[in-house]
Amino acid sequence: MPDIKPIDEGLERAYFRLYREFFDMAEKKRRWSIREDIPWDKVNRDVVPAIADVVESFCAVELFLPDYIAKALPRFRAKRGKAWFHANWGYEESKHSLALQDWLLHSGARTEEQLADLERSVFQHEWNLPHDSALGLIMYGMVQELATWLNYRNLRHHVDEHGDLALSTVLRYIYVDERAHHDFYRRISLLYLERDRAEGVEELRRVIGGFAMPALYLLADGRQRAAAIKQLHIFDEDIFYRDVVRPILAELGISWAEFRQRDPARKSSPVGEGR
């Protein structure tokens, strides 16, 4: 396992403080029930097949949750702020997976057998951490969660055009969660930038330069799934740079000139893929 640069006690205390704020806000405003808060009687059983295919792709990505948890948690088990946030994040992502799966079944877009086949195909592959440093993982989380928010939000636009209040509600709950995850990682990234701005900008450059949406590349038909997402204009390279990269730089107070000005004295490690 790669070495992790130790963080100072002040940063660790700040991390846990931000996690408590995140958790308290989630308990107060964001908790929702799959069974009670989704209008399942409003599901559209004549949904456009392309929409069902994208929902299935998102569901497949969420099924890698055991890897997302197991690979990351041991790296910071003694750091309560990181560990507790990751556990809470895992709970929320598990709910997203269940809600998407339930919609596929309620809508008749997929059968129990088809979803079982999907699960088996997912577990034939193993996801690994996309970066080799603690800061790289944090900044990857910040970028990935905003990109995921966009995926769900843009898919919801298509759903609302065709009419499916159940799926629209599921997607709204999910993307609110994803935006909250992004905001937490953004606040943590700012803490790191305050301590070493040059290192922070370099890590962000690495993350953005090699970014890929989570785990689709692990699926046997990953290329076709990614193409379907692009075809619906849910997510592509232009959307990534316009609606992910530029807003993140603005949120962090990093100009485009600073972001593009690489320091040749600093070495960067190879960039991984996926969530």
C-alpha positions, 0 to 999 in steps of 0.5 A: 500500500502506498505511503500516506503523508501524515496530516497535522492534528489541526487539520484532522480536528477540522476534518472531523468538525466539517464531518459533524456539520455535514452529518447534522445537516444530512440528518436535518434536511436530506434523509429520505426513505425509498419505500415512503418518499418515492411515488411508486404508483406514478412510475412510467411502465412505457419508459424510453429504453435509452433511459432505462439503459442509462439507469441500469449503467448508473446502478451497475456503477453503484454496485461496486460499493463493496470495493469503494468501501473496502479499498479506501477505509483501511487507509484512514481507519484511525482518522475519525473524520475521514472514516466516519464520513466514508461510512456515511457516504457508503450508506447513502450510496447504498440507498442510491443503488437500491432506489435505482434497482427498485425503479428498474423493477417497478417500471418493468424495464428489467426483471429480477433475473436480469438484475441478478445477471448484472450483479454477477457481471459486476462482481467478476471485476474489482475496482481499485483506488484511482490515486495513490495519495490522500490528497489525490483521493480527496480531490478525486472525490470532489471532482467525481461527486460533482460529475455524478451530480451532473449525470443524475441531474441531466438524466432527470431532464430527459425523464421529465420530458417523458413523464415518470414522477417516480424516477424523477423523484429518485433522481432528485434525492440522489443528486441532492446527496451527490451535491452534498458529497461534492461540497464536503470534499470541496471544503476539505480540499480548501483546508489542504490548499491553505497548507500547501497551495502548490501541492494542492493545485498539482494534485488537482491537475493530476486528477482532472487530467486523468479523470474518468467516470466511475467504474464504467470501464470495468464493465464488459460493455462499458464503451457502449454504456459510455456512448449511450450517456454521451448520446443523450448529452448527459455527460461528455468531455465538453460538459466535464470542462464547462460544468465540472472543471471551471466551476471547481476552479472558481470554488477553490479560487484557482485561476485558469492561468494558475491551473495551467502553469505546471511547476516542473520541479514537482513530480506527479505519480501515474493517474488511475481511472474510475471511481 
